Amino acid sequence: MEISHLDYKHCEVFTVVGRVDSFSAPRLAQALADSTSQNRFNLILDLGKVDYVSSAGLRVLIDVQKTCKYTGRGEIVLVGVPKRIFETLELAGFVSLFKFFDDLTTAVAHF
Amino acid sequence: MKKDFEKFQSFKKFPAIYKSLDEISLVVRSACLASEFDEEAIYLILLSVSEACSNIIEHAYRFLPEGYIELGIALDQNSITILLRDGGKAFDPLTIPPPNIHTNIDERAIGGLGLYFIRNFMDEVLFFSVSESESMETGIPAGNFILMTKRKGNGK
């Protein structure tokens, strides 16, 4: 798994490539925590090039969403979620907990 | 049962650490490709294997680094069966309640989601343990087993 990070004026974009599993999920958690610990809670996660997200990856998404929502100052939104991964999120009952965007431009405009 | 066991090929042992997930995934993927599974099925199989291995590392071994995961694969024309064996604490899947997927975010826990995925993604899932004495009698190695079968084209 590779993560790249871009700072925008009102939000931050994380682009993930590869597999998010128990091995790689802690790195994703750390990358996102680096932002929330600096009081940046408008987060965009681009999953367009992700092969799969295991339950360990879902745990990271939920934890970060809880952190963002708890502050009332932002949220993490998901971009370009591949159909298979969306179906996994649906199965886990996660769809109602996140906003989904087809492309980055729309997601950035959301904040 | 021993006969069933003999159909498994390419047994390989990996250290029971998260870092092994990549290599285990590669071995399973190449077996799936050789058997002409489609990408949709391969995705579901790899995710299930990842969840099962994570459960072994976290629950059977409680992160003890000296643990192992043995991988065996049985292929026929229409299905693949993945065998995972470990020497850690026996696992009773019946003790794991299904996740509550309908609560709001504050109450949402992730426990049990891995097993829930495995049961949803694979066509057959079997857990059992073989004791040392049973192993002597049957010739099957001792340990905890999970057998997961995926058939082609059933749309699950």
Contacts between the chains, C-beta under 8 A, distances in Angstrom:
chain1	res1	chain2	res2	distance
A	19	B	22	7.8
A	19	B	25	7.2
A	19	B	50	7.7
A	21	B	18	7.5
A	21	B	21	5.3
A	21	B	50	4.8
A	21	B	54	7.3
A	22	B	18	4.8
A	22	B	21	6.5
A	22	B	50	7.1
A	22	B	53	7.9
A	22	B	54	4.2
A	22	B	57	7.1
A	22	B	58	7.7
A	23	B	18	3.8
A	23	B	19	5.9
A	23	B	21	4.9
A	23	B	22	6.9
A	51	B	43	7.5
A	51	B	46	8.0
A	52	B	43	6.1
A	52	B	46	6.5
A	52	B	47	5.1
A	52	B	50	7.5
A	54	B	47	6.1
A	54	B	50	4.9
A	54	B	51	5.9
A	54	B	54	6.9
A	54	B	114	7.2
A	54	B	117	7.9
A	55	B	51	6.0
A	55	B	54	7.5
A	55	B	110	5.9
A	55	B	113	4.1
A	55	B	114	4.4
A	55	B	117	6.4
A	56	B	54	6.3
A	58	B	110	6.2
A	58	B	113	6.5
A	59	B	110	4.3
A	62	B	105	6.9
A	62	B	108	5.7
A	62	B	110	6.4
A	65	B	105	6.0
A	66	B	105	6.0
A	66	B	106	7.0
A	69	B	105	6.4
A	84	B	40	6.8
A	84	B	43	5.1
A	88	B	47	7.1
A	88	B	117	7.1
A	91	B	101	7.8
A	91	B	116	7.7
A	91	B	117	7.1
A	91	B	120	6.0
A	92	B	99	7.4
A	92	B	101	5.9
A	92	B	113	5.9
A	92	B	116	7.7
A	92	B	117	7.8
A	93	B	99	7.9
A	93	B	101	2.9
A	93	B	102	5.9
A	97	B	105	5.1
A	97	B	108	7.3
